[in-house]
Amino acid sequence: MQSAGNTLAYPRLGLVVSKKVAKRANKRNYMKRVIREWFRCHKHDLPARDFVVRVRVAFDRGTALQARQELAELMLPKAKSQ
């Protein structure tokens, strides 16, 4: 995942899910749907940046929760310690 600042007041998402990760289009589409849905639900917590998510390991319904947790760790700003 990469991110770069943008001049807009909201975050944007770019997705890359290649055929090397999942040969079948329905599997690639499922992974993109999961990531887009997570992004939609958390975009109010994200900084105004451009995020590019490149899926390198396929996930399915059984491991989608782990993928969502990894997105949260990578994208959400860390809470400032006091």
Backbone as JSON, one array per atom type, in Angstrom:
{
  "sequence": "MQSAGNTLAYPRLGLVVSKKVAKRANKRNYMKRVIREWFRCHKHDLPARDFVVRVRVAFDRGTALQARQELAELMLPKAKSQ",
  "N": [[0.84, -1.17, 0.0], [0.54, 2.19, -0.82], [0.65, 5.69, -0.16], [-0.18, 9.03, -0.95], [-0.17, 12.52, -0.48], [-2.99, 14.58, -1.29], [-4.59, 17.33, -2.98], [-7.17, 17.61, -2.39], [-10.04, 17.54, -0.2], [-10.63, 15.09, 0.79], [-10.09, 11.51, 1.11], [-8.8, 9.28, -1.45], [-9.11, 6.23, -3.34], [-7.21, 3.7, -4.9], [-7.06, 0.64, -6.66], [-5.38, -2.48, -7.15], [-5.57, -5.59, -8.39], [-4.22, -8.3, -9.53], [-4.14, -10.79, -12.2], [-2.32, -12.69, -11.51], [-2.61, -12.96, -8.81], [-5.25, -13.89, -8.44], [-6.83, -16.0, -10.59], [-9.47, -16.17, -11.49], [-12.08, -13.95, -12.41], [-14.25, -13.41, -10.73], [-13.24, -13.86, -8.18], [-11.24, -11.9, -8.0], [-12.87, -9.64, -8.21], [-14.4, -9.92, -5.87], [-12.44, -9.45, -3.89], [-11.83, -6.78, -4.46], [-14.33, -5.61, -3.92], [-14.55, -6.03, -1.13], [-12.43, -4.46, -0.17], [-13.13, -1.91, -1.15], [-15.56, -1.52, 0.24], [-14.67, -1.5, 2.92], [-13.1, 0.81, 2.8], [-15.06, 2.73, 2.18], [-16.58, 2.69, 4.52], [-14.76, 3.71, 6.36], [-13.73, 6.11, 5.46], [-14.17, 8.62, 6.56], [-12.47, 8.68, 8.73], [-9.96, 8.7, 7.67], [-6.96, 10.35, 6.5], [-6.67, 13.12, 4.15], [-5.62, 11.78, 1.54], [-4.13, 10.02, -1.24], [-4.68, 6.71, -1.65], [-3.22, 3.69, -2.62], [-3.92, 0.43, -3.09], [-2.48, -2.61, -3.41], [-3.14, -5.83, -3.98], [-1.47, -8.61, -2.89], [-1.58, -11.16, -1.94], [-4.04, -13.52, -2.25], [-7.34, -13.43, -0.87], [-10.26, -14.8, 0.73], [-13.69, -15.38, 1.7], [-13.25, -16.57, 4.16], [-10.85, -15.47, 5.08], [-11.21, -12.76, 4.91], [-11.75, -11.07, 7.06], [-9.28, -10.85, 8.32], [-7.91, -9.49, 6.29], [-9.29, -7.05, 6.32], [-8.55, -6.15, 8.87], [-5.81, -5.79, 8.49], [-5.87, -3.73, 6.61], [-6.87, -1.7, 8.25], [-4.75, -1.42, 10.08], [-2.76, -0.46, 8.38], [-3.81, 1.84, 7.1], [-5.38, 3.56, 8.79], [-4.91, 6.42, 10.84], [-2.5, 6.46, 13.44], [-3.24, 6.39, 16.92], [-2.44, 9.09, 19.0], [-0.04, 8.88, 21.49], [-0.16, 9.69, 24.97]],
  "CA": [[0.0, 0.0, 0.0], [1.22, 3.47, -0.87], [-0.25, 6.82, -0.04], [0.41, 10.32, -1.27], [-1.1, 13.6, -0.17], [-3.69, 15.17, -2.43], [-5.04, 18.69, -2.72], [-8.6, 17.55, -2.12], [-10.37, 17.46, 1.23], [-11.09, 13.74, 1.09], [-9.19, 10.46, 0.63], [-9.19, 8.54, -2.65], [-8.63, 4.86, -3.33], [-6.87, 3.01, -6.13], [-6.94, -0.8, -6.39], [-4.72, -3.34, -8.13], [-5.68, -7.03, -8.09], [-3.8, -8.87, -10.8], [-4.48, -12.17, -12.5], [-1.36, -13.55, -10.82], [-3.15, -13.18, -7.46], [-6.44, -14.75, -8.58], [-7.11, -16.18, -12.02], [-10.89, -15.97, -11.79], [-12.53, -12.57, -12.24], [-15.16, -13.27, -9.58], [-12.41, -13.77, -6.98], [-10.64, -10.56, -8.01], [-13.95, -8.68, -7.92], [-14.74, -10.04, -4.46], [-11.42, -8.76, -3.1], [-12.01, -5.34, -4.67], [-15.54, -5.21, -3.19], [-14.25, -6.0, 0.3], [-11.57, -3.3, 0.09], [-13.93, -0.69, -1.35], [-16.53, -1.4, 1.33], [-13.93, -1.07, 4.1], [-12.71, 2.2, 2.56], [-16.27, 3.55, 2.27], [-16.99, 2.77, 5.93], [-13.75, 4.36, 7.19], [-13.13, 7.26, 4.81], [-14.24, 9.8, 7.42], [-11.35, 8.6, 9.67], [-8.71, 8.7, 6.93], [-6.48, 11.67, 6.08], [-6.9, 13.45, 2.74], [-4.49, 11.24, 0.79], [-4.43, 9.04, -2.27], [-4.24, 5.38, -1.23], [-3.18, 2.67, -3.67], [-3.83, -0.88, -2.47], [-2.12, -3.68, -4.35], [-3.32, -7.12, -3.33], [-0.38, -9.51, -3.26], [-1.98, -12.51, -1.52], [-5.49, -13.65, -2.38], [-8.13, -13.76, 0.32], [-11.64, -15.16, 0.44], [-14.59, -15.09, 2.83], [-12.66, -17.07, 5.4], [-9.74, -14.63, 5.52], [-11.53, -11.36, 4.64], [-11.63, -10.32, 8.31], [-7.85, -10.55, 8.5], [-7.57, -8.46, 5.31], [-9.83, -5.79, 6.84], [-7.71, -5.73, 9.99], [-4.55, -5.3, 7.93], [-6.15, -2.41, 6.05], [-6.98, -0.76, 9.36], [-3.41, -1.17, 10.61], [-1.96, 0.29, 7.41], [-4.38, 3.09, 6.63], [-5.9, 4.46, 9.82], [-3.86, 7.12, 11.58], [-2.22, 5.93, 14.78], [-3.65, 7.25, 18.03], [-1.28, 9.73, 19.62], [0.12, 8.5, 22.9], [-0.08, 10.87, 25.84]],
  "C": [[0.88, 1.23, 0.0], [0.2, 4.55, -0.64], [0.52, 8.08, -0.38], [-0.63, 11.38, -0.96], [-1.79, 14.09, -1.43], [-4.19, 16.55, -2.02], [-6.54, 18.75, -2.43], [-8.83, 17.4, -0.62], [-10.85, 16.07, 1.63], [-10.09, 12.71, 0.55], [-9.73, 9.8, -0.64], [-8.51, 7.18, -2.63], [-8.34, 4.38, -4.74], [-6.62, 1.55, -5.8], [-6.22, -1.51, -7.53], [-4.86, -4.78, -7.62], [-5.41, -7.74, -9.41], [-4.27, -10.31, -10.98], [-3.5, -13.14, -11.85], [-1.86, -13.89, -9.42], [-4.33, -14.14, -7.52], [-6.81, -14.81, -10.06], [-8.55, -15.84, -12.39], [-11.33, -14.55, -11.48], [-13.43, -12.41, -11.02], [-14.38, -13.19, -8.27], [-11.74, -12.41, -6.88], [-11.68, -9.51, -7.65], [-14.36, -8.73, -6.46], [-13.74, -9.28, -3.6], [-11.56, -7.24, -3.25], [-13.25, -4.82, -3.93], [-15.28, -5.07, -1.71], [-13.43, -4.75, 0.64], [-12.34, -2.0, -0.08], [-14.93, -0.46, -0.22], [-15.83, -0.93, 2.61], [-13.57, 0.41, 3.97], [-13.92, 3.12, 2.73], [-16.7, 3.74, 3.73], [-16.01, 3.57, 6.79], [-13.19, 5.64, 6.59], [-13.2, 8.53, 5.66], [-13.12, 9.82, 8.46], [-9.99, 8.73, 8.99], [-8.27, 10.13, 6.59], [-6.73, 11.87, 4.58], [-5.67, 13.05, 1.93], [-5.02, 10.35, -0.32], [-3.85, 7.71, -1.82], [-4.29, 4.43, -2.41], [-2.96, 1.34, -2.97], [-3.57, -1.9, -3.56], [-2.2, -5.0, -3.6], [-2.23, -8.07, -3.83], [-0.68, -10.95, -2.9], [-3.51, -12.55, -1.55], [-6.13, -13.95, -1.03], [-9.55, -14.07, -0.12], [-12.49, -14.85, 1.66], [-14.0, -15.51, 4.17], [-11.56, -16.17, 5.95], [-9.99, -13.14, 5.28], [-11.41, -10.51, 5.91], [-10.18, -9.93, 8.57], [-7.42, -9.46, 7.52], [-8.07, -7.1, 5.77], [-8.99, -5.26, 8.0], [-6.37, -5.18, 9.51], [-4.74, -3.93, 7.28], [-6.22, -1.36, 7.15], [-5.6, -0.42, 9.93], [-2.6, -0.28, 9.68], [-2.5, 1.69, 7.14], [-4.83, 4.06, 7.71], [-4.76, 5.12, 10.56], [-3.73, 6.55, 12.98], [-2.67, 6.92, 15.84], [-2.4, 7.82, 18.7], [-1.21, 9.35, 21.09], [0.33, 9.75, 23.74], [1.08, 10.79, 26.77]]
}
